[in-house]
Amino acid sequence: MGDRMKRGKTINFVKMSFIIAIVFIVAGCFGRSKAPHLVEQYSLEYAPPTVESLVRIGESIKVERFPVAQSFNSQAMVYRAQPYKLAAYNYNRWRVNPGDMVTDYLTRDLRAANVFPAVFSYRDIEGTRFIVEGGVEEFLETMEKDNLKAVLKTNVSFIDGSQKELTKRVVFQKRYHFEESLKEHSPDEFARGMSVNMQRFSEQVIKDIYGVAVPR
């Protein structure tokens, strides 16, 4: 009699445990029934700038990766709605880090300009006489009194590795600041405005490099 009671209690316990497990599984399924938000990814998009009347230079050039100020060193699409406060679009991201975008597009545009016999990126092992270094200081959308802008601030150093004296290796250092007005506060318009900024930046850098690299 005692053994039967023990077996009965064991069976009831197993049944109860099974029922509780089913309840938790069902509850969990219903709790996850809401579809997750899809994150849209953005990149820059523009035609390489056309720089006319440039004579081909006989030296190759390399573009090193541009580091980014920590406030913008991520894939977040950052905007400033008011002073001292930075925010980001919740479900929208840059496809890659702004430093990689600026570096890759500048490299592409230098190649399209067809000024140098070869343009290498920081991923290449080749060494060159001329080197482009720089950094991204600001890469954001600003919202000041309903005045929306995409803002790109960078710095660039042009290095001549053939110079033995350190003071002569840096041919020039320059800061660049471009702003493009936006029609609305949206990731699509932000990406468009930043693409315009990047095109202008590339064009100016190519002209500046050409101005000091071409033989006199």
N, CA, C and O of each residue as an XYZ file, in Angstrom:
864
protein
N       0.844     -1.213      0.000
C       0.000      0.000      0.000
C       0.872      1.253      0.000
O       0.594      2.209     -0.724
N       1.899      1.243      0.794
C       2.795      2.389      0.871
C       3.518      2.623     -0.426
O       3.706      3.765     -0.844
N       3.940      1.515     -1.085
C       4.641      1.660     -2.360
C       3.738      2.245     -3.416
O       4.174      3.053     -4.236
N       2.431      1.827     -3.401
C       1.490      2.379     -4.378
C       1.318      3.887     -4.205
O       1.279      4.637     -5.180
N       1.217      4.309     -2.968
C       1.044      5.730     -2.685
C       2.264      6.525     -3.148
O       2.144      7.618     -3.702
N       3.451      5.939     -2.901
C       4.665      6.635     -3.327
C       4.715      6.753     -4.833
O       5.061      7.804     -5.373
N       4.352      5.614     -5.545
C       4.358      5.662     -7.001
C       3.337      6.654     -7.525
O       3.576      7.349     -8.513
N       2.186      6.712     -6.846
C       1.141      7.646     -7.269
C       1.599      9.092     -7.122
O       1.364      9.922     -8.001
N       2.252      9.380     -6.010
C       2.763     10.744     -5.801
C       3.830     11.091     -6.846
O       3.882     12.212     -7.353
N       4.682     10.100     -7.157
C       5.737     10.354     -8.156
C       5.143     10.652     -9.514
O       5.586     11.565    -10.212
N       4.109      9.856     -9.896
C       3.453     10.067    -11.198
C       2.777     11.432    -11.248
O       2.876     12.156    -12.239
N       2.079     11.774    -10.144
C       1.418     13.082    -10.094
C       2.433     14.220    -10.180
O       2.182     15.228    -10.841
N       3.570     14.062     -9.520
C       4.624     15.092     -9.563
C       5.156     15.263    -10.982
O       5.367     16.386    -11.441
N       5.372     14.142    -11.677
C       5.872     14.198    -13.049
C       4.851     14.878    -13.945
O       5.197     15.706    -14.786
N       3.561     14.510    -13.749
C       2.515     15.133    -14.559
C       2.464     16.640    -14.331
O       2.376     17.426    -15.274
N       2.521     17.026    -13.051
C       2.461     18.446    -12.722
C       3.656     19.206    -13.301
O       3.504     20.318    -13.807
N       4.847     18.600    -13.225
C       6.044     19.224    -13.775
C       5.910     19.394    -15.282
O       6.321     20.412    -15.839
N       5.334     18.394    -15.936
C       5.147     18.453    -17.393
C       4.183     19.573    -17.762
O       4.411     20.315    -18.718
N       3.081     19.688    -16.975
C       2.095     20.744    -17.240
C       2.709     22.124    -17.062
O       2.480     23.020    -17.874
N       3.491     22.294    -15.997
C       4.139     23.586    -15.734
C       5.107     23.941    -16.868
O       5.174     25.090    -17.305
N       5.853     22.935    -17.335
C       6.797     23.177    -18.428
C       6.081     23.624    -19.687
O       6.540     24.527    -20.386
N       4.941     22.982    -19.976
C       4.147     23.358    -21.161
C       3.661     24.797    -21.033
O       3.686     25.558    -22.000
N       3.221     25.163    -19.835
C       2.721     26.525    -19.607
C       3.825     27.546    -19.878
O       3.587     28.556    -20.539
N       5.025     27.287    -19.374
C       6.144     28.212    -19.586
C       6.514     28.312    -21.061
O       6.810     29.402    -21.552
N       6.502     27.184    -21.775
C       6.848     27.177    -23.193
C       5.839     27.988    -23.996
O       6.203     28.785    -24.860
N       4.544     27.763    -23.688
C       3.492     28.503    -24.392
C       3.586     29.989    -24.103
O       3.456     30.817    -25.004
N       3.816     30.325    -22.823
C       3.942     31.738    -22.445
C       5.127     32.384    -23.153
O       5.059     33.525    -23.609
N       6.220     31.616    -23.230
C       7.391     32.158    -23.907
C       7.150     32.394    -25.375
O       7.616     33.387    -25.932
N       6.421     31.487    -26.013
C       6.118     31.650    -27.443
C       5.263     32.882    -27.680
O       5.511     33.641    -28.617
N       4.259     33.086    -26.838
C       3.399     34.268    -26.985
C       4.171     35.539    -26.694
O       3.932     36.576    -27.312
N       5.123     35.454    -25.723
C       5.898     36.639    -25.383
C       6.820     37.075    -26.507
O       7.170     38.252    -26.601
N       7.219     36.130    -27.367
C       8.118     36.458    -28.476
C       7.384     36.602    -29.795
O       8.013     36.626    -30.853
N       6.059     36.698    -29.748
C       5.281     36.759    -30.975
C       5.427     38.097    -31.685
O       5.162     38.182    -32.885
N       5.842     39.151    -30.974
C       6.004     40.462    -31.589
C       7.228     40.472    -32.491
O       8.323     40.105    -32.063
N       7.046     40.892    -33.738
C       8.138     40.905    -34.710
C       9.197     41.922    -34.305
O       8.853     43.039    -33.917
N      10.486     41.561    -34.385
C      11.550     42.511    -34.025
C      11.652     43.634    -35.052
O      11.302     43.461    -36.219
N      12.139     44.786    -34.596
C      12.322     45.911    -35.503
C      13.500     45.632    -36.435
O      14.556     45.175    -35.998
N      13.309     45.907    -37.700
C      14.370     45.736    -38.668
C      15.260     46.983    -38.677
O      14.757     48.106    -38.690
N      16.553     46.788    -38.669
C      17.502     47.894    -38.688
C      17.941     48.131    -40.140
O      18.505     47.239    -40.774
N      17.683     49.316    -40.652
C      18.080     49.659    -42.007
C      19.501     50.217    -42.007
O      19.873     50.988    -41.123
N      20.275     49.830    -42.985
C      21.675     50.243    -43.062
C      21.882     51.185    -44.247
O      21.320     50.990    -45.325
N      22.703     52.210    -44.017
C      22.923     53.253    -45.014
C      24.405     53.369    -45.348
O      25.282     53.037    -44.551
N      24.644     53.856    -46.561
C      26.000     54.144    -46.994
C      25.971     55.434    -47.807
O      24.903     55.944    -48.143
N      27.149     55.952    -48.116
C      27.228     57.133    -48.961
C      27.035     56.713    -50.419
O      27.334     55.584    -50.807
N      26.527     57.658    -51.215
C      26.286     57.352    -52.626
C      26.418     58.632    -53.440
O      25.610     59.551    -53.311
N      27.455     58.677    -54.285
C      27.677     59.831    -55.147
C      28.669     59.456    -56.231
O      29.423     58.494    -56.084
N      28.670     60.207    -57.309
C      29.619     59.958    -58.388
C      30.980     60.545    -58.022
O      31.033     61.611    -57.407
N      32.070     59.890    -58.378
C      33.391     60.463    -58.101
C      33.499     61.860    -58.701
O      33.060     62.079    -59.830
N      34.071     62.803    -57.970
C      34.173     64.178    -58.492
C      35.041     64.231    -59.748
O      36.032     63.512    -59.879
N      34.632     65.109    -60.665
C      35.387     65.292    -61.901
C      36.355     66.454    -61.724
O      35.943     67.599    -61.538
N      37.639     66.145    -61.785
C      38.678     67.165    -61.651
C      39.412     67.241    -62.984
O      40.147     66.322    -63.347
N      39.216     68.323    -63.702
C      39.756     68.438    -65.056
C      41.131     69.105    -65.077
O      41.561     69.732    -64.109
N      41.795     68.945    -66.210
C      43.079     69.613    -66.494
C      44.180     69.235    -65.510
O      44.989     70.081    -65.127
N      44.216     67.977    -65.101
C      45.270     67.510    -64.213
C      46.237     66.624    -64.990
O      45.824     65.690    -65.677
N      47.513     66.922    -64.875
C      48.555     66.132    -65.528
C      48.893     64.930    -64.647
O      48.980     65.062    -63.426
N      49.080     63.786    -65.244
C      49.375     62.565    -64.490
C      50.728     62.677    -63.789
O      51.713     63.117    -64.382
N      50.761     62.271    -62.515
C      51.981     62.301    -61.700
C      52.616     60.919    -61.718
O      51.910     59.911    -61.704
N      53.942     60.868    -61.749
C      54.636     59.596    -61.874
C      54.869     58.841    -60.585
O      55.648     57.888    -60.582
N      54.235     59.219    -59.492
C      54.423     58.557    -58.197
C      53.098     57.969    -57.709
O      52.030     58.545    -57.914
N      53.196     56.816    -57.064
C      51.999     56.205    -56.486
C      51.694     56.833    -55.129
O      52.514     57.558    -54.567
N      50.511     56.546    -54.619
C      50.073     57.143    -53.359
C      49.298     56.108    -52.552
O      48.687     55.194    -53.106
N      49.335     56.270    -51.239
C      48.625     55.345    -50.352
C      47.766     56.133    -49.379
O      48.186     57.167    -48.859
N      46.564     55.639    -49.138
C      45.637     56.292    -48.215
C      45.524     55.439    -46.959
O      45.031     54.312    -47.007
N      45.979     55.977    -45.846
C      45.865     55.268    -44.569
C      44.454     55.431    -44.003
O      43.735     56.366    -44.353
N      44.076     54.510    -43.129
C      42.732     54.568    -42.548
C      42.575     55.795    -41.665
O      43.459     56.116    -40.870
N      41.446     56.477    -41.807
C      41.153     57.657    -41.009
C      40.528     57.227    -39.675
O      39.451     56.632    -39.679
N      41.167     57.508    -38.547
C      40.518     57.273    -37.257
C      39.373     58.277    -37.053
O      39.267     59.272    -37.769
N      38.530     57.994    -36.071
C      37.332     58.808    -35.850
C      37.264     59.255    -34.396
O      37.613     58.502    -33.487
N      36.807     60.496    -34.185
C      36.562     60.967    -32.817
C      35.586     60.005    -32.137
O      34.639     59.534    -32.767
N      35.815     59.711    -30.855
C      35.058     58.674    -30.159
C      33.551     58.899    -30.162
O      32.789     57.933    -30.121
N      33.108     60.144    -30.211
C      31.665     60.418    -30.222
C      30.979     59.876    -31.468
O      29.766     59.670    -31.477
N      31.765     59.644    -32.525
C      31.195     59.192    -33.799
C      31.821     57.882    -34.268
O      31.640     57.472    -35.415
N      32.555     57.235    -33.374
C      33.295     56.028    -33.732
C      32.424     54.785    -33.588
O      32.710     53.907    -32.774
N      31.363     54.718    -34.382
C      30.464     53.570    -34.404
C      29.629     53.657    -35.670
O      29.814     54.566    -36.479
N      28.714     52.718    -35.843
C      27.836     52.747    -37.009
C      26.566     53.553    -36.746
O      25.703     53.640    -37.620
N      26.442     54.132    -35.581
C      25.249     54.915    -35.249
C      25.152     56.163    -36.112
O      26.160     56.812    -36.387
N      23.936     56.499    -36.540
C      23.690     57.729    -37.291
C      23.382     58.820    -36.261
O      22.244     58.972    -35.817
N      24.406     59.564    -35.899
C      24.348     60.492    -34.773
C      23.794     61.848    -35.211
O      24.107     62.343    -36.294
N      22.967     62.434    -34.349
C      22.496     63.804    -34.584
C      22.493     64.572    -33.269
O      22.427     63.990    -32.186
N      22.568     65.902    -33.391
C      22.538     66.771    -32.220
C      21.302     67.637    -32.315
O      21.222     68.531    -33.159
N      20.331     67.371    -31.444
C      19.071     68.110    -31.463
C      19.158     69.402    -30.671
O      18.407     70.342    -30.933
N      20.062     69.461    -29.711
C      20.266     70.658    -28.905
C      21.681     70.635    -28.341
O      22.325     69.586    -28.320
N      22.165     71.780    -27.888
C      23.544     71.834    -27.391
C      23.820     70.800    -26.289
O      22.978     70.566    -25.422
N      24.977     70.202    -26.335
C      25.499     69.260    -25.339
C      24.825     67.885    -25.368
O      25.154     67.030    -24.546
N      23.891     67.655    -26.294
C      23.182     66.385    -26.312
C      23.282     65.720    -27.678
O      22.875     66.287    -28.692
N      23.831     64.509    -27.688
C      23.901     63.726    -28.908
C      22.932     62.555    -28.809
O      22.774     61.951    -27.748
N      22.290     62.245    -29.924
C      21.372     61.113    -29.992
C      21.626     60.384    -31.309
O      22.454     60.806    -32.117
N      20.898     59.279    -31.513
C      21.075     58.507    -32.742
C      19.734     57.941    -33.174
O      18.865     57.679    -32.341
N      19.568     57.753    -34.468
C      18.364     57.112    -34.983
C      18.282     55.695    -34.435
O      19.275     54.968    -34.425
N      17.085     55.301    -33.976
C      16.934     54.027    -33.278
C      17.118     52.807    -34.170
O      17.785     51.849    -33.781
N      16.535     52.834    -35.357
C      16.519     51.644    -36.202
C      17.222     51.879    -37.540
O      16.880     51.273    -38.555
N      18.198     52.762    -37.512
C      18.962     53.070    -38.718
C      20.439     53.151    -38.364
O      20.797     53.728    -37.337
N      21.295     52.582    -39.196
C      22.730     52.557    -38.939
C      23.488     52.825    -40.238
O      22.983     52.585    -41.334
N      24.714     53.330    -40.086
C      25.623     53.343    -41.219
C      26.052     51.912    -41.484
O      26.155     51.105    -40.560
N      26.300     51.603    -42.733
C      26.708     50.234    -43.095
C      28.060     49.901    -42.477
O      28.285     48.770    -42.046
N      28.965     50.882    -42.431
C      30.282     50.702    -41.830
C      30.621     51.938    -41.013
O      29.916     52.945    -41.072
N      31.681     51.857    -40.270
C      32.158     52.980    -39.464
C      32.490     54.185    -40.354
O      33.040     54.004    -41.441
N      32.167     55.411    -39.915
C      32.471     56.601    -40.728
C      33.929     56.714    -41.163
O      34.208     57.204    -42.257
N      34.858     56.269    -40.328
C      36.262     56.308    -40.716
C      36.539     55.445    -41.928
O      37.296     55.839    -42.816
N      35.927     54.263    -41.972
C      36.102     53.376    -43.119
C      35.433     53.949    -44.361
O      35.971     53.838    -45.462
N      34.258     54.564    -44.192
C      33.579     55.152    -45.350
C      34.394     56.278    -45.959
O      34.588     56.323    -47.174
N      34.873     57.188    -45.119
C      35.653     58.316    -45.622
C      36.924     57.816    -46.303
O      37.283     58.296    -47.378
N      37.602     56.858    -45.684
C      38.837     56.314    -46.254
C      38.576     55.627    -47.590
O      39.282     55.871    -48.569
N      37.562     54.771    -47.626
C      37.293     53.995    -48.837
C      36.841     54.885    -49.995
O      37.259     54.680    -51.134
N      35.995     55.862    -49.710
C      35.509     56.720    -50.791
C      36.603     57.669    -51.282
O      36.674     57.961    -52.475
N      37.442     58.145    -50.389
C      38.552     58.996    -50.823
C      39.509     58.191    -51.700
O      39.999     58.696    -52.711
N      39.774     56.949    -51.319
C      40.624     56.076    -52.124
C      40.011     55.854    -53.502
O      40.697     55.950    -54.520
N      38.716     55.557    -53.526
C      38.025     55.359    -54.804
C      38.103     56.601    -55.680
O      38.348     56.501    -56.882
N      37.897     57.765    -55.086
C      37.882     59.013    -55.857
C      39.264     59.378    -56.374
O      39.394     59.914    -57.475
N      40.293     59.094    -55.591
C      41.659     59.327    -56.064
C      41.976     58.433    -57.261
O      42.641     58.864    -58.203
N      41.510     57.212    -57.223
C      41.715     56.316    -58.361
C      40.962     56.819    -59.591
O      41.486     56.778    -60.704
N      39.742     57.290    -59.389
C      38.935     57.775    -60.504
C      39.524     59.034    -61.126
O      39.325     59.290    -62.313
N      40.250     59.824    -60.333
C      40.860     61.050    -60.854
C      41.968     60.749    -61.849
O      42.303     61.589    -62.684
N      42.543     59.540    -61.764
C      43.554     59.088    -62.713
C      44.775     60.011    -62.747
O      45.346     60.260    -63.809
N      45.163     60.507    -61.589
C      46.328     61.382    -61.482
C      47.584     60.569    -61.161
O      48.669     60.863    -61.662
N      47.423     59.542    -60.319
C      48.552     58.722    -59.898
C      48.520     57.377    -60.630
O      47.440     56.869    -60.930
N      49.674     56.800    -60.917
C      49.699     55.497    -61.595
C      49.065     54.384    -60.764
O      48.557     53.405    -61.309
N      49.101     54.543    -59.440
C      48.461     53.565    -58.556
C      48.062     54.258    -57.258
O      48.784     55.109    -56.738
N      46.901     53.873    -56.752
C      46.413     54.387    -55.467
C      46.123     53.182    -54.586
O      45.231     52.387    -54.882
N      46.886     53.048    -53.493
C      46.728     51.903    -52.602
C      45.976     52.318    -51.340
O      45.999     53.478    -50.929
N      45.318     51.347    -50.748
C      44.635     51.589    -49.481
C      45.483     51.043    -48.339
O      46.506     50.396    -48.564
N      45.045     51.310    -47.115
C      45.782     50.838    -45.939
C      45.762     49.317    -45.849
O      46.544     48.736    -45.097
N      44.883     48.667    -46.602
C      44.828     47.207    -46.594
C      45.922     46.583    -47.463
O      46.214     45.393    -47.346
N      46.520     47.393    -48.328
C      47.563     46.895    -49.224
C      48.931     46.945    -48.534
O      49.178     47.798    -47.682
N      49.801     46.028    -48.911
C      51.131     45.966    -48.288
C      52.151     46.843    -49.013
O      53.247     47.068    -48.500
N      51.804     47.336    -50.193
C      52.753     48.125    -50.969
C      53.121     49.420    -50.261
O      52.292     50.049    -49.605
N      54.390     49.804    -50.411
C      54.846     51.081    -49.893
C      54.874     52.113    -51.015
O      55.099     51.760    -52.173
N      54.652     53.362    -50.693
C      54.641     54.429    -51.690
C      55.384     55.657    -51.158
O      55.605     55.807    -49.956
N      55.754     56.513    -52.082
C      56.407     57.750    -51.676
C      55.411     58.674    -50.979
O      55.703     59.222    -49.915
N      54.243     58.843    -51.578
C      53.246     59.761    -51.029
C      52.225     58.999    -50.177
O      51.776     57.912    -50.542
N      51.877     59.586    -49.054
C      50.921     58.972    -48.124
C      49.915     60.028    -47.676
O      50.278     61.162    -47.364
N      48.646     59.631    -47.651
C      47.579     60.495    -47.139
C      47.131     59.948    -45.790
O      46.703     58.799    -45.686
N      47.234     60.770    -44.774
C      46.749     60.414    -43.448
C      45.708     61.439    -43.022
O      45.654     62.538    -43.574
N      44.890     61.088    -42.053
C      43.892     62.045    -41.601
C      42.991     61.464    -40.537
O      43.250     60.384    -40.007
N      41.931     62.186    -40.228
C      40.984     61.743    -39.225
C      39.643     62.415    -39.413
O      39.547     63.491    -40.005
N      38.607     61.768    -38.902
C      37.250     62.310    -38.945
C      36.940     62.923    -37.585
O      36.920     62.223    -36.572
N      36.700     64.220    -37.566
C      36.438     64.932    -36.316
C      34.943     65.004    -35.996
O      34.543     64.861    -34.841
N      34.130     65.225    -37.012
C      32.672     65.252    -36.826
C      32.006     64.603    -38.025
O      32.425     64.787    -39.168
N      30.950     63.834    -37.738
C      30.209     63.140    -38.783
C      28.785     62.987    -38.259
O      28.415     61.940    -37.728
N      27.993     64.044    -38.415
C      26.686     64.053    -37.768
C      25.696     64.985    -38.449
O      26.035     65.752    -39.350
N      24.466     64.887    -37.985
C      23.399     65.800    -38.389
C      23.159     66.771    -37.233
O      23.087     66.362    -36.074
N      23.038     68.058    -37.559
C      22.756     69.055    -36.528
C      21.366     69.641    -36.744
O      20.917     69.806    -37.878
N      20.699     69.950    -35.646
C      19.346     70.520    -35.687
C      19.340     71.751    -34.787
O      19.173     71.646    -33.572
N      19.524     72.903    -35.394
C      19.590     74.150    -34.643
C      18.549     75.131    -35.165
O      18.677     75.656    -36.272
N      17.502     75.377    -34.347
C      16.441     76.309    -34.713
C      15.855     75.975    -36.081
O      15.739     76.837    -36.952
N      15.484     74.696    -36.253
C      14.893     74.208    -37.504
C      15.836     74.306    -38.691
O      15.405     74.193    -39.839
N      17.104     74.512    -38.427
C      18.101     74.554    -39.489
C      18.856     73.223    -39.481
O      19.782     73.028    -38.693
N      18.451     72.321    -40.362
C      19.020     70.977    -40.387
C      20.215     70.936    -41.326
O      20.155     71.446    -42.444
N      21.308     70.321    -40.860
C      22.509     70.221    -41.680
C      23.213     68.892    -41.442
O      23.196     68.350    -40.337
N      23.829     68.383    -42.499
C      24.777     67.282    -42.369
C      26.164     67.908    -42.285
O      26.528     68.734    -43.122
N      26.931     67.518    -41.286
C      28.223     68.157    -41.013
C      29.351     67.128    -41.099
O      29.306     66.072    -40.468
N      30.355     67.467    -41.896
C      31.550     66.635    -42.007
C      32.770     67.496    -41.716
O      33.025     68.479    -42.412
N      33.524     67.122    -40.682
C      34.775     67.811    -40.354
C      35.894     66.779    -40.326
O      35.784     65.743    -39.670
N      36.960     67.071    -41.037
C      38.085     66.151    -41.122
C      39.400     66.907    -41.049
O      39.433     68.135    -41.131
N      40.466     66.170    -40.895
C      41.812     66.731    -41.040
C      42.618     65.797    -41.920
O      42.425     64.582    -41.886
N      43.515     66.360    -42.702
C      44.308     65.578    -43.649
C      45.761     66.018    -43.585
O      46.060     67.211    -43.517
N      46.656     65.047    -43.607
C      48.094     65.303    -43.722
C      48.604     64.599    -44.972
O      48.279     63.438    -45.222
N      49.400     65.311    -45.747
C      49.992     64.743    -46.951
C      51.481     64.555    -46.702
O      52.203     65.520    -46.451
N      51.941     63.295    -46.773
C      53.300     62.935    -46.394
C      54.130     62.579    -47.627
O      53.672     61.860    -48.514
N      55.348     63.092    -47.665
C      56.316     62.722    -48.700
C      57.396     61.872    -48.047
O      58.297     62.395    -47.391
N      57.300     60.564    -48.230
C      58.216     59.639    -47.571
C      59.631     59.687    -48.088
O      60.525     59.095    -47.483
N      59.866     60.384    -49.207
C      61.229     60.452    -49.755
C      62.100     61.460    -49.016
O      63.322     61.462    -49.166
N      61.477     62.304    -48.229
C      62.222     63.317    -47.481
C      62.851     62.692    -46.232
O      62.171     62.019    -45.457
N      64.143     62.918    -46.049
C      64.842     62.350    -44.901
C      64.573     63.132    -43.613
O      64.508     62.550    -42.531
N      64.418     64.434    -43.735
C      64.158     65.259    -42.553
C      62.679     65.191    -42.188
O      61.805     65.375    -43.034
N      62.418     64.924    -40.909
C      61.039     64.783    -40.451
C      60.227     66.050    -40.703
O      59.042     65.977    -41.026
N      60.854     67.189    -40.558
C      60.132     68.451    -40.726
C      59.686     68.680    -42.166
O      58.775     69.465    -42.427
N      60.341     67.983    -43.099
C      59.996     68.159    -44.508
C      59.071     67.063    -45.045
O      58.556     67.163    -46.159
N      58.867     66.020    -44.239
C      58.012     64.927    -44.704
C      56.542     65.333    -44.781
O      55.821     64.909    -45.684
N      56.108     66.148    -43.841
C      54.712     66.609    -43.871
C      54.624     67.776    -44.835
O      55.030     68.891    -44.510
N      54.090     67.516    -46.027
C      53.997     68.542    -47.055
C      52.927     69.565    -46.696
O      53.129     70.770    -46.852
N      51.783     69.074    -46.211
C      50.764     70.001    -45.704
C      49.848     69.296    -44.727
O      49.666     68.080    -44.788
N      49.276     70.073    -43.828
C      48.225     69.633    -42.914
C      47.078     70.615    -43.041
O      47.277     71.830    -43.040
N      45.872     70.072    -43.150
C      44.731     70.956    -43.386
C      43.466     70.371    -42.771
O      43.273     69.155    -42.756
N      42.615     71.247    -42.267
C      41.310     70.835    -41.752
C      40.241     71.206    -42.779
O      40.310     72.251    -43.426
N      39.262     70.331    -42.909
C      38.184     70.536    -43.873
C      36.845     70.527    -43.136
O      36.627     69.736    -42.217
N      35.966     71.415    -43.556
C      34.658     71.549    -42.915
C      33.601     71.769    -44.002
O      33.626     72.773    -44.713
N      32.675     70.816    -44.117
C      31.620     70.916    -45.123
C      30.259     70.715    -44.455
O      30.102     69.884    -43.560
N      29.284     71.496    -44.912
C      27.919     71.392    -44.406
C      26.942     71.385    -45.580
O      27.116     72.115    -46.556
N      25.913     70.547    -45.467
C      24.870     70.488    -46.482
C      23.508     70.603    -45.805
O      23.202     69.844    -44.886
N      22.692     71.551    -46.257
C      21.360     71.747    -45.688
C      20.466     70.542    -45.997
O      20.532     69.967    -47.084
N      19.640     70.176    -45.035
C      18.739     69.038    -45.181
C      17.299     69.511    -45.223
O      16.943     70.498    -44.580
N      16.477     68.812    -45.975
C      15.074     69.179    -46.115
C      14.228     68.690    -44.951
O      13.187     69.271    -44.643
N      14.678     67.620    -44.307
C      13.916     67.054    -43.199
C      14.834     66.244    -42.302
O      15.955     65.896    -42.673
N      14.333     65.954    -41.119
C      15.066     65.128    -40.166
C      14.736     63.671    -40.443
O      13.723     63.154    -39.971
N      15.593     63.013    -41.208
C      15.377     61.611    -41.560
C      16.712     60.990    -41.937
O      17.605     61.692    -42.411
N      16.865     59.688    -41.736
C      18.125     59.037    -42.089
C      18.414     59.098    -43.590
O      19.573     59.194    -43.995
N      17.367     59.043    -44.413
C      17.568     59.127    -45.866
C      18.158     60.476    -46.258
O      19.103     60.541    -47.045
N      17.607     61.539    -45.716
C      18.093     62.876    -46.040
C      19.467     63.113    -45.438
O      20.299     63.797    -46.034
N      19.705     62.559    -44.273
C      21.022     62.665    -43.639
C      22.082     61.992    -44.515
O      23.160     62.547    -44.723
N      21.776     60.799    -45.025
C      22.717     60.091    -45.890
C      22.956     60.867    -47.181
O      24.080     60.902    -47.680
N      21.925     61.482    -47.721
C      22.092     62.286    -48.937
C      23.011     63.478    -48.669
O      23.932     63.742    -49.443
N      22.762     64.189    -47.586
C      23.572     65.352    -47.262
C      25.019     65.004    -47.002
O      25.919     65.732    -47.421
N      25.256     63.896    -46.312
C      26.630     63.497    -46.045
C      27.334     63.041    -47.316
O      28.549     63.193    -47.439
N      26.582     62.484    -48.260
C      27.168     62.102    -49.547
C      27.647     63.335    -50.303
O      28.713     63.313    -50.917
N      26.863     64.408    -50.260
C      27.270     65.663    -50.894
C      28.539     66.194    -50.246
O      29.461     66.632    -50.934
N      28.581     66.153    -48.918
C      29.776     66.618    -48.201
C      31.012     65.819    -48.597
O      32.085     66.381    -48.814
N      30.847     64.509    -48.687
C      31.984     63.653    -49.006
C      32.488     63.917    -50.412
O      33.697     63.903    -50.646
N      31.592     64.156    -51.344
C      32.003     64.463    -52.711
C      32.813     65.754    -52.763
O      33.840     65.821    -53.438
N      32.352     66.774    -52.052
C      33.077     68.044    -52.008
C      34.431     67.880    -51.324
O      35.430     68.451    -51.760
N      34.455     67.107    -50.266
C      35.697     66.864    -49.540
C      36.718     66.174    -50.439
O      37.867     66.607    -50.521
N      36.304     65.106    -51.111
C      37.200     64.384    -51.995
C      37.758     65.288    -53.087
O      38.955     65.266    -53.371
N      36.890     66.074    -53.690
C      37.334     66.962    -54.763
C      38.385     67.943    -54.275
O      39.383     68.179    -54.957
N      38.165     68.519    -53.092
C      39.113     69.498    -52.578
C      40.436     68.851    -52.190
O      41.499     69.427    -52.422
N      40.380     67.653    -51.601
C      41.603     66.955    -51.221
C      42.429     66.607    -52.458
O      43.650     66.766    -52.460
N      41.768     66.138    -53.497
C      42.477     65.797    -54.733
C      43.176     67.028    -55.299
O      44.329     66.948    -55.723
N      42.493     68.151    -55.308
C      43.096     69.391    -55.813
C      44.271     69.825    -54.943
O      45.300     70.261    -55.460
N      44.122     69.709    -53.632
C      45.187     70.127    -52.727
C      46.415     69.230    -52.877
O      47.544     69.719    -52.903
N      46.192     67.920    -52.975
C      47.307     66.992    -53.150
C      48.013     67.254    -54.472
O      49.241     67.293    -54.538
N      47.230     67.431    -55.507
C      47.805     67.691    -56.823
C      48.642     68.956    -56.812
O      49.691     69.020    -57.453
N      48.178     69.961    -56.084
C      48.859     71.236    -56.056
C      50.263     71.173    -55.482
O      51.114     71.994    -55.824
N      50.513     70.193    -54.602
C      51.841     70.092    -53.980
C      52.651     68.909    -54.518
O      53.872     68.875    -54.365
N      51.980     67.939    -55.146
C      52.676     66.738    -55.606
C      53.180     66.863    -57.045
O      54.141     66.192    -57.420
N      52.548     67.707    -57.846
C      52.946     67.818    -59.245
C      54.327     68.463    -59.342
O      54.588     69.452    -58.657
N      55.215     67.927    -60.175
C      56.559     68.510    -60.335
C      56.483     69.946    -60.872
O      55.686     70.254    -61.757
N      57.315     70.791    -60.325
C      57.337     72.203    -60.764
C      58.439     72.436    -61.788
O      58.609     73.556    -62.268
